[in-house]
Amino acid sequence: MLPKENPEEFYSRFHEQLQLSQEWPGKYLFKFIVRIGEVDEKVLTDLFLATDATFSRKESSKNTFVSLSVLVTMDSPSAIVAIYKQVKTIKGVITL
């Protein structure tokens, strides 16, 4: 999302792109960047409780950031947008 872009317009366009991109339910790869010590990764992983999520993490070379990838089966584009909206409220997390 661009800094001056209306979030609801962004999410609406993103939802439409997801809807057209594949069959649902389907696999989706979330990617997050977290500053080590600023955010507990458990806050993110807890968003995927009771799912088939697989997690992979990689620390940056200076151990200041962690890249967290989550591959999970999602029911619909709306479910993906809902996760991104939840993550947006967590200070210190960057979504890719």
Secondary structure, 3 states (H helix, E strand, C coil): CCCCCCHHHHHHHHHHHHHHHCCCCEEEEEEEEEECCCCCHHHHHHHHCCCCCEEEEEECCCCCEEEEEEEEEECCHHHHHHHHHHHHCCCCEEEC
